[in-house]
């Protein structure tokens, strides 16, 4: 039997998906090749047949204990991937136990009532099974996932069920994770991308759970007993959804689930709350002073919408035009034309609570002023001018083309089905997705740009050497200054001088 490597999963406490995205953007993602001067000719429009999507229908049922099941058959290769999605994540953390969801997920595979961490790792490796678990600091779910060859399904299912149902949260493994996490908390303070993302989250979300960051004090409050309690409270079948895609048959999967999770009893679970996100305040600049930094991380952002808002689709297209890749406006301006950075991008998020639009780049300190001007120019241009026919068609082609490629991936198909279930979207949501993207007009984009890119509420984060960029930033508005520990610096507020 072929033996596959298995990677031991460790969830480090660096924040949630949204903050990770902010960090990645602030640091600069993998850069596409330069396209300056390139002319692309003869590009065909999006094939109208691509717009006629009939999403594969998954088999769905619910077990007697309340566990929802989604099975998507794909018999091309003899493999499968499956997940248990518990609908309680970081947003369900007790007020005095921030990070409980994260650490609970991290320790699931580090020991059960009948297996040690080493035994779990060895058995997963022998079966060629990847076994992972994660939960975000302010996520709405905790997920346990695995994959492997169909011929090993029964053994993998038994191991999968064991880590979900009977984790022991051993003290020695907890202490190891705690030590690693403490070290990571210290290390991330040296990362300018993290600092930008952290400040951005605090500015956008204030007292909302989405602004939270794990601290050393929070970590010290957590114990194996606290994790055991979180697991006992929220890991219930009627608070979970099992999904699987691969070379499997629904009837057989259901029968094996009934057997493997026979002892999993339903229970009362308090649904996670999604507090209303408060309106962000007046436009302001937040400088995180990082002495001797040779670069400035710039992140400009605003609040947007939830996943189910009708403005979601024009915002998706607008984001693609603004900073969705190497052919978008920010990249062509700040990298290709000005040479200020290796890459400039924008990112749009829309979770269950109000999301954000952010534009970011890491630039040389000496071009901080020029970069600020170009970012503001491009953001205002989205408001003031309608996008060209070419930009609009290119953006929609890229989005719909990417979606078409996803249809070839069973895992992507399953992920999209999970999205429907988790967000309460219509069953035909993905069937109509390409048409909704294709229907977006230049007027739609300008409308949402004017609605959400409000200069009076635009928040700007800059991480860099305060001795070199404070006066530059003052040109653009009121500046609040923080140190790399996130604490305000004494007397560190500077306002734009009053015009004479």
C-alpha positions as CSV (number, residue, x, y, z in Angstrom):
1,X,0.0,0.0,0.0
2,X,1.3,3.4,-0.9
3,X,2.1,5.4,2.2
4,X,1.3,9.1,2.4
5,X,2.9,11.7,4.6
6,X,0.6,13.3,7.1
7,X,1.2,16.7,8.5
8,X,0.5,17.3,12.1
9,X,-1.8,20.2,12.5
10,X,-1.1,22.9,15.0
11,X,-3.4,25.9,15.2
12,X,-1.4,28.9,16.3
13,X,-3.2,31.8,17.8
14,X,-2.7,34.5,15.1
15,X,-6.3,35.6,14.7
16,X,-9.1,34.6,12.4
17,X,-9.6,34.3,8.7
18,X,-10.4,37.9,8.1
19,X,-7.4,39.2,10.1
20,X,-5.2,36.7,8.3
21,X,-6.4,38.1,5.0
22,X,-5.6,41.6,6.2
23,X,-2.1,40.5,7.2
24,X,-1.5,38.8,3.9
25,X,-2.6,41.8,2.0
26,X,-0.6,44.2,4.1
27,X,2.5,42.1,3.5
28,X,1.9,41.6,-0.1
29,X,0.7,38.3,-1.7
30,X,2.6,36.2,-4.2
31,X,3.3,38.6,-7.1
32,X,2.2,37.9,-10.7
33,X,4.7,38.7,-13.5
34,X,4.9,42.3,-14.6
35,X,2.4,43.1,-17.3
36,X,3.4,46.7,-18.1
37,X,3.2,47.4,-21.8
38,X,1.5,44.1,-22.6
39,X,-1.5,44.1,-25.0
40,X,-3.9,41.2,-24.9
41,X,-5.8,40.9,-28.1
42,X,-8.7,38.8,-29.3
43,X,-10.1,37.9,-25.9
44,X,-13.4,36.2,-26.4
45,X,-16.3,37.2,-24.2
46,X,-17.5,34.8,-21.5
47,X,-19.1,31.8,-23.1
48,X,-22.8,32.1,-22.5
49,X,-23.0,28.4,-21.9
50,X,-20.8,28.9,-18.8
51,X,-23.6,31.1,-17.4
52,X,-26.0,28.2,-17.6
53,X,-24.9,26.3,-14.6
54,X,-26.7,23.4,-13.1
55,X,-25.0,22.8,-9.8
56,X,-24.8,19.1,-8.9
57,X,-27.4,18.1,-6.3
58,X,-26.0,16.6,-3.1
59,X,-27.8,14.0,-1.1
60,X,-29.0,15.4,2.2
61,X,-30.5,13.8,5.3
62,X,-30.6,14.2,9.1
63,X,-29.8,11.5,11.6
64,X,-32.0,10.8,14.5
65,X,-29.6,12.7,16.8
66,X,-30.0,15.9,14.7
67,X,-26.8,15.6,12.7
68,X,-27.2,17.1,9.2
69,X,-25.5,15.1,6.4
70,X,-24.5,16.3,3.0
71,X,-23.0,13.8,0.5
72,X,-21.7,14.7,-2.9
73,X,-20.7,11.8,-5.1
74,X,-17.7,12.0,-7.3
75,X,-16.4,8.7,-8.7
76,X,-13.5,10.0,-10.9
77,X,-10.8,8.8,-8.5
78,X,-11.0,6.4,-5.4
79,X,-10.7,9.1,-2.8
80,X,-12.8,11.2,-0.4
81,X,-12.7,14.3,1.7
82,X,-15.0,14.8,4.7
83,X,-15.6,17.4,7.4
84,X,-17.6,17.8,10.6
85,X,-18.6,21.5,10.9
86,X,-19.6,22.4,14.4
87,X,-21.6,25.7,14.2
88,X,-19.8,27.3,17.2
89,X,-16.5,28.9,16.8
90,X,-14.7,31.8,18.4
91,X,-17.9,33.9,18.6
92,X,-19.1,31.3,21.1
93,X,-16.1,31.7,23.4
94,X,-17.1,32.5,27.0
95,X,-16.4,36.2,27.9
96,X,-13.5,35.2,30.2
97,X,-12.1,32.5,28.0
98,X,-11.1,34.1,24.7
99,X,-9.5,31.5,22.5
100,X,-11.3,28.5,23.9
101,X,-12.7,27.5,20.5
102,X,-9.2,27.7,18.9
103,X,-7.4,25.7,21.5
104,X,-10.2,23.1,21.7
105,X,-9.9,22.5,18.0
106,X,-6.1,22.4,18.1
107,X,-6.1,19.7,20.8
108,X,-8.7,17.4,19.4
109,X,-6.1,15.2,17.7
110,X,-3.6,15.4,20.5
111,X,-5.1,12.6,22.5
112,X,-8.4,10.7,23.1
113,X,-9.6,8.3,25.8
114,X,-8.0,5.4,23.9
115,X,-5.3,7.0,21.8
116,X,-2.3,9.2,22.6
117,X,-1.2,12.0,20.3
118,X,1.6,9.8,18.9
119,X,-0.8,6.9,18.2
120,X,-3.2,9.2,16.4
121,X,-0.4,10.6,14.2
122,X,1.0,7.2,13.4
123,X,-2.4,5.7,12.5
124,X,-3.3,8.6,10.3
125,X,0.1,8.3,8.6
126,X,-0.4,4.6,8.1
127,X,-3.8,5.2,6.5
128,X,-2.5,8.1,4.3
129,X,-5.1,10.3,6.0
130,X,-4.8,14.1,6.5
131,X,-6.5,14.9,9.8
132,X,-7.0,18.6,10.7
133,X,-9.0,20.7,13.1
134,X,-9.4,24.5,13.3
135,X,-11.5,27.3,14.6
136,X,-11.0,31.1,14.3
137,X,-10.9,33.6,17.1
138,X,-14.1,35.2,15.9
139,X,-15.3,32.6,13.4
140,X,-18.8,31.1,13.5
141,X,-17.7,27.5,13.2
142,X,-15.1,24.9,14.3
143,X,-14.2,22.3,11.7
144,X,-12.6,18.8,11.8
145,X,-11.6,17.4,8.4
146,X,-9.9,14.4,6.9
147,X,-9.3,12.7,3.6
148,X,-7.9,9.5,2.1
149,X,-8.4,6.5,-0.1
150,X,-11.9,5.1,-0.3
151,X,-10.5,1.6,0.5
152,X,-9.5,3.0,3.9
153,X,-12.8,4.8,4.6
154,X,-13.9,2.6,7.5
155,X,-10.6,2.9,9.5
156,X,-10.4,6.6,8.8
157,X,-14.0,7.1,9.9
158,X,-13.3,5.3,13.2
159,X,-10.3,7.6,13.8
160,X,-12.2,10.7,12.7
161,X,-15.1,9.9,15.1
162,X,-12.7,9.2,18.0
163,X,-11.1,12.6,17.9
164,X,-14.5,14.4,17.6
165,X,-16.3,12.4,20.3
166,X,-13.7,11.5,22.9
167,X,-10.8,14.1,23.1
168,X,-9.0,13.9,26.4
169,X,-7.2,17.3,26.3
170,X,-4.1,15.9,28.0
171,X,-2.3,18.4,30.2
172,X,1.2,17.8,28.7
173,X,-0.1,18.4,25.1
174,X,-2.0,21.5,26.4
175,X,1.2,22.9,27.9
176,X,3.2,22.3,24.7
177,X,0.5,24.1,22.7
178,X,0.4,26.9,25.2
179,X,4.2,27.4,25.0
180,X,4.1,27.5,21.2
181,X,1.3,30.0,21.3
182,X,3.0,32.2,23.8
183,X,6.1,32.3,21.5
184,X,3.9,33.1,18.5
185,X,2.2,35.9,20.4
186,X,5.6,37.5,20.9
187,X,6.8,36.9,17.4
188,X,3.8,38.3,15.6
189,X,4.5,41.7,17.2
190,X,7.6,41.9,14.9
191,X,5.4,41.4,11.8
192,X,4.2,44.7,10.3
193,X,1.4,42.9,8.4
194,X,0.0,41.5,11.6
195,X,0.2,45.0,13.3
196,X,-1.7,46.6,10.4
197,X,-4.4,43.9,10.4
198,X,-4.8,44.1,14.2
199,X,-5.2,47.8,14.2
200,X,-7.6,47.7,11.2
201,X,-9.8,45.1,12.9
202,X,-10.0,47.3,16.1
203,X,-10.9,50.4,14.0
204,X,-13.5,48.6,11.9
205,X,-15.2,46.6,14.7
206,X,-14.5,48.5,18.0
207,X,-16.3,46.5,20.7
208,X,-17.6,43.8,18.3
209,X,-16.1,40.3,18.8
210,X,-14.5,40.6,15.4
211,X,-12.0,43.1,16.8
212,X,-10.7,40.7,19.4
213,X,-7.1,39.5,19.5
214,X,-5.6,36.8,21.8
215,X,-3.3,38.2,24.5
216,X,-0.9,36.4,26.8
217,X,-3.3,37.2,29.7
218,X,-6.2,35.5,27.7
219,X,-4.0,32.4,27.1
220,X,-3.1,32.2,30.8
221,X,-6.8,31.9,31.7
222,X,-7.4,28.8,29.6
223,X,-7.0,25.3,31.0
224,X,-7.7,21.7,29.8
225,X,-10.8,21.8,31.9
226,X,-12.1,24.9,30.1
227,X,-11.5,23.3,26.7
228,X,-13.3,20.1,27.9
229,X,-16.2,22.2,28.9
230,X,-16.3,24.1,25.6
231,X,-16.3,20.7,23.8
232,X,-19.1,19.3,26.0
233,X,-21.2,22.4,25.5
234,X,-20.9,23.0,21.8
235,X,-19.8,19.7,20.1
236,X,-23.3,18.3,19.7
237,X,-24.8,16.6,16.7
238,X,-27.8,18.9,16.4
239,X,-25.2,21.8,16.3
240,X,-23.2,20.2,13.5
241,X,-23.1,19.3,9.8
242,X,-21.2,16.4,8.3
243,X,-20.2,16.9,4.6
244,X,-18.4,14.5,2.3
245,X,-17.3,14.4,-1.3
246,X,-15.7,11.6,-3.2
247,X,-16.0,8.0,-4.3
248,X,-18.7,7.1,-1.9
249,X,-22.4,6.1,-1.9
250,X,-24.9,8.0,0.3
251,X,-26.6,5.0,1.8
252,X,-23.3,3.4,2.9
253,X,-22.1,6.7,4.3
254,X,-25.2,7.2,6.4
255,X,-25.1,3.7,7.7
256,X,-21.5,4.1,8.8
257,X,-22.2,7.4,10.4
258,X,-25.0,5.9,12.4
259,X,-22.6,3.3,13.7
260,X,-19.6,5.6,14.3
261,X,-21.5,8.3,16.0
262,X,-24.1,6.1,17.7
263,X,-23.2,7.5,21.2
264,X,-23.3,11.1,20.2
265,X,-26.3,12.5,22.0
266,X,-28.0,15.8,21.1
267,X,-28.2,18.6,23.6
268,X,-29.3,22.2,24.1
269,X,-26.8,24.7,22.4
270,X,-27.0,28.4,22.6
271,X,-26.6,29.8,19.1
272,X,-23.7,32.1,18.5
273,X,-24.7,35.8,18.6
274,X,-23.9,38.1,15.7
275,X,-23.9,41.5,17.3
276,X,-24.6,44.5,15.0
277,X,-21.4,46.2,13.9
278,X,-21.4,49.8,14.9
279,X,-20.8,52.5,12.2
280,X,-17.2,53.4,12.0
281,X,-16.3,57.0,13.1
282,X,-15.0,59.9,11.1
283,X,-12.0,59.4,8.8
284,X,-8.8,59.1,10.7
285,X,-5.2,57.8,10.3
286,X,-3.7,55.3,12.7
287,X,0.1,55.1,12.8
288,X,1.7,52.1,14.4
289,X,5.2,53.4,15.1
290,X,7.8,50.8,14.2
291,X,11.2,52.5,14.6
292,X,13.8,51.8,12.0
293,X,11.3,50.1,9.6
294,X,12.5,50.5,6.0
295,X,9.0,50.1,4.7
296,X,5.5,51.4,5.4
297,X,2.5,49.1,5.4
298,X,-0.5,51.0,4.2
299,X,-4.0,49.7,4.6
300,X,-7.0,51.9,3.7
301,X,-10.5,50.5,4.4
302,X,-14.2,50.9,5.0
303,X,-17.2,48.9,6.1
304,X,-19.4,47.1,3.6
305,X,-22.1,44.4,3.8
306,X,-23.1,41.0,5.1
307,X,-22.9,37.9,2.8
308,X,-26.7,38.1,1.9
309,X,-26.9,41.7,1.0
310,X,-27.9,42.5,-2.6
311,X,-24.9,44.8,-3.0
312,X,-22.6,41.8,-2.6
313,X,-22.4,41.1,-6.3
314,X,-21.5,44.6,-7.5
315,X,-19.0,44.8,-4.7
316,X,-17.4,41.6,-5.9
317,X,-17.0,43.1,-9.4
318,X,-15.9,46.5,-8.1
319,X,-13.2,44.9,-5.9
320,X,-11.9,42.9,-8.9
321,X,-11.5,46.2,-10.9
322,X,-9.9,48.0,-8.0
323,X,-7.4,45.6,-6.8
324,X,-8.3,42.0,-7.6
325,X,-5.0,41.0,-9.2
326,X,-2.1,42.0,-11.5
327,X,-4.4,43.6,-14.1
328,X,-6.4,45.7,-11.6
329,X,-6.0,49.4,-11.0
330,X,-4.0,49.5,-7.8
331,X,-1.4,47.0,-9.2
332,X,-1.0,48.8,-12.5
333,X,-0.7,52.2,-10.8
334,X,1.5,51.6,-7.7
335,X,3.6,48.8,-9.1
336,X,3.7,48.9,-12.8
337,X,3.5,52.7,-13.3
338,X,5.1,54.2,-10.2
339,X,7.3,51.3,-9.0
340,X,6.4,52.0,-5.3
341,X,5.8,48.3,-4.3
342,X,5.9,44.7,-5.4
343,X,2.1,44.6,-5.3
344,X,-0.9,46.6,-4.4
345,X,-4.3,44.9,-3.9
346,X,-7.8,45.2,-2.5
347,X,-9.9,42.7,-0.6
348,X,-13.6,42.5,0.0
349,X,-15.1,40.4,2.9
350,X,-18.8,39.7,3.6
351,X,-19.3,37.4,6.6
352,X,-22.5,37.0,8.7
353,X,-21.7,40.3,10.2
354,X,-20.8,43.5,8.3
355,X,-17.6,43.0,6.3
356,X,-15.0,45.3,4.9
357,X,-13.3,46.6,1.8
358,X,-9.6,47.2,2.2
359,X,-6.8,48.3,-0.1
360,X,-3.2,47.7,0.9
361,X,0.5,47.6,-0.1
362,X,3.9,47.5,1.5
363,X,5.9,50.4,0.1
364,X,9.4,51.9,0.6
365,X,9.4,54.5,3.4
366,X,10.5,57.3,1.1
367,X,7.5,56.8,-1.2
368,X,4.9,56.8,1.6
369,X,3.5,60.2,0.5
370,X,3.3,59.2,-3.2
371,X,1.6,55.9,-2.3
372,X,-1.0,57.7,-0.2
373,X,-1.8,60.0,-3.0
374,X,-2.2,57.1,-5.5
375,X,-4.4,55.0,-3.1
376,X,-6.7,58.0,-2.5
377,X,-6.7,58.8,-6.2
378,X,-7.8,55.2,-7.1
379,X,-10.4,55.0,-4.4
380,X,-11.9,58.4,-5.4
381,X,-11.8,57.4,-9.1
382,X,-14.0,54.4,-8.3
383,X,-16.6,56.9,-7.0
384,X,-16.2,59.7,-9.5
385,X,-15.9,57.8,-12.8
386,X,-17.7,54.9,-14.3
387,X,-15.5,51.9,-15.1
388,X,-14.7,51.4,-18.8
389,X,-16.4,48.7,-20.8
390,X,-13.2,46.8,-21.1
391,X,-12.5,46.9,-17.3
392,X,-16.0,45.8,-16.6
393,X,-15.9,42.9,-19.0
394,X,-12.4,41.8,-18.0
395,X,-13.5,41.7,-14.3
396,X,-16.6,39.7,-15.0
397,X,-14.8,37.4,-17.3
398,X,-12.2,36.7,-14.6
399,X,-14.8,36.1,-11.9
400,X,-17.0,33.8,-14.0
401,X,-14.0,32.0,-15.5
402,X,-12.7,31.3,-12.0
403,X,-16.1,30.0,-11.0
404,X,-16.2,27.7,-14.0
405,X,-12.8,26.2,-13.0
406,X,-14.2,25.5,-9.5
407,X,-16.9,23.3,-11.1
408,X,-14.1,20.9,-12.0
409,X,-13.1,20.5,-8.4
410,X,-15.3,18.2,-6.2
411,X,-14.0,19.8,-3.1
412,X,-14.8,23.3,-4.4
413,X,-18.3,22.1,-5.2
414,X,-18.7,20.8,-1.7
415,X,-17.4,24.0,-0.2
416,X,-20.0,25.9,-2.2
417,X,-22.7,23.7,-0.9
418,X,-21.5,24.3,2.7
419,X,-21.6,28.0,2.0
420,X,-25.3,27.7,1.1
421,X,-26.1,25.8,4.3
422,X,-24.0,28.0,6.6
423,X,-25.3,31.3,5.3
424,X,-28.9,30.3,4.6
425,X,-28.7,31.1,0.9
426,X,-31.2,29.9,-1.7
427,X,-30.7,26.3,-3.0
428,X,-30.2,27.7,-6.5
429,X,-27.7,30.3,-5.4
430,X,-24.8,28.9,-7.4
431,X,-26.9,28.0,-10.4
432,X,-27.6,31.8,-10.8
433,X,-24.3,33.1,-9.6
434,X,-22.7,33.6,-13.0
435,X,-25.8,35.4,-14.3
436,X,-25.8,37.7,-11.3
437,X,-22.1,38.6,-11.9
438,X,-22.7,39.1,-15.6
439,X,-25.6,41.4,-14.9
440,X,-23.5,43.9,-12.9
441,X,-23.3,47.2,-14.8
442,X,-20.9,50.2,-14.6
443,X,-23.8,52.1,-13.0
444,X,-24.0,49.4,-10.3
445,X,-20.3,49.7,-9.5
446,X,-20.3,53.4,-9.3
447,X,-23.4,53.3,-7.0
448,X,-21.8,50.9,-4.5
449,X,-18.5,52.8,-4.7
450,X,-20.2,56.0,-3.8
451,X,-22.2,54.2,-1.0
452,X,-19.3,52.4,0.6
453,X,-16.1,54.3,-0.2
454,X,-17.0,57.3,1.8
455,X,-14.0,59.7,2.2
456,X,-15.5,61.0,5.4
457,X,-15.3,57.6,7.0
458,X,-12.2,56.1,5.3
459,X,-9.9,54.7,7.9
460,X,-6.2,54.5,7.1
461,X,-3.6,52.3,8.9
462,X,0.1,52.9,8.5
463,X,2.8,50.8,10.1
464,X,6.3,52.2,9.8
465,X,9.0,54.5,11.2
466,X,7.1,57.3,12.9
467,X,10.1,59.6,12.8
468,X,10.0,59.6,9.0
469,X,6.3,59.3,8.1
470,X,4.4,61.2,10.8
471,X,4.7,64.5,9.1
472,X,3.7,62.9,5.8
473,X,0.6,61.4,7.2
474,X,-0.4,64.7,8.9
475,X,-1.1,66.0,5.4
476,X,-4.0,63.7,5.0
477,X,-5.8,64.1,8.3
478,X,-5.9,63.4,12.0
479,X,-3.2,60.9,13.1
480,X,-3.3,58.7,16.2
481,X,-0.1,57.0,17.1
482,X,0.4,53.5,18.7
483,X,3.4,51.4,19.6
484,X,3.9,47.9,18.4
485,X,2.2,46.5,21.6
486,X,-1.0,48.3,20.5
487,X,-0.9,50.9,23.2
488,X,-1.4,54.6,22.4
489,X,1.7,56.7,22.7
490,X,1.6,59.6,25.1
491,X,0.3,62.7,23.5
492,X,0.3,60.9,20.2
493,X,-2.5,62.7,18.3
494,X,-1.7,65.0,15.5
495,X,-4.2,66.9,13.5
496,X,-4.1,68.5,10.1
497,X,-3.1,72.2,10.6
498,X,-5.9,74.7,10.2
499,X,-5.6,76.5,6.9
500,X,-4.7,80.2,7.1
